[in-house]
Amino acid sequence: MILIIGGGALGITFATKLHRAGTAVKLVVRSKELINKIKSGKFLFFDTASHKIDVPLLRPDEAREETADMILVAVKAYD
């Protein structure tokens, strides 16, 4: 399983592409508010058409309990 930290443009892109390729992936998002926006469809992934983001989402405190084969960090330097 790949754990991607950061729910911005790069994190969402990597998570969505890997998930659609059949890779087990979870996306760590900073706040519950952002998780709700992603789940409600306010953030869409655009490929050849727009799609809701269908990757499992976690808050940072939930991610501490996860075991991952790889961690991809997609945050800005100050985060």
N, C-alpha and C positions, 0 to 999 in steps of 0.2 A: 504494500500500500504506500502511496506517495502522499505525504502531508504537505500542503502548500500553505504557507503563512503569508497572508496579505490578500485582501479582497478588492484590490484596485484593478485597473485595466490589465496589467500583466498577469496577476494572480488568477483572475477570472478567465483570461484567454488560455493560459496553460492548463488550468483545471478542466475547462470545458473540452478542449482538444484532447487531452489525455483520457478523460472520462468517455468521450465518444469513440475513442480508439480501443476501448475495452480495458483500460488500466484502472485499477482500484485507486481512487483518489478522494481526499477530503480537503476542503478549503476552510482555513481558519480566518474568521472575519472579526474585526476589532469589537464591534458593538452589536447588541441585540437589535437596535434600530436598523442597522445596515442589513442584517440577516433578514429582517422583515421586509425591507425594500426589495431585496433580491428575490425572496420567495413570492412577493406579490406581483412580480413582473415589471417593476419600475426600472430594473436594469436588465437589458436584453443582450444576448450575444448575437452579433451579426456575422454570418458566414455568407452563403448565397441568399439567405433570407434571415429574418430575425427569429430567435428562439429564446424561450425562457431558459434560464440557467438551471440545470437539473443535477447539480453536483451536491453531495452531502455537505452541509455547512456546520461549522463548530465555532463556539466562542473560545477565546484563549484559555479560560479556566477548564473547559471541557477537553481541550486538546492535550492538556498535561497528562491525561490518562491513556492517550493513544500510543500504540506501538507502530512505528513506521519503518519501512525499508529505506526510505529516502525522504529528506525534508528539503523542500525548495523554498527559499526565502525571497519573497517578492514584495519588499517594503522599501520605503524611502529611507535614506541613511539615518535620519533623525528619529525614526520609529524604532 
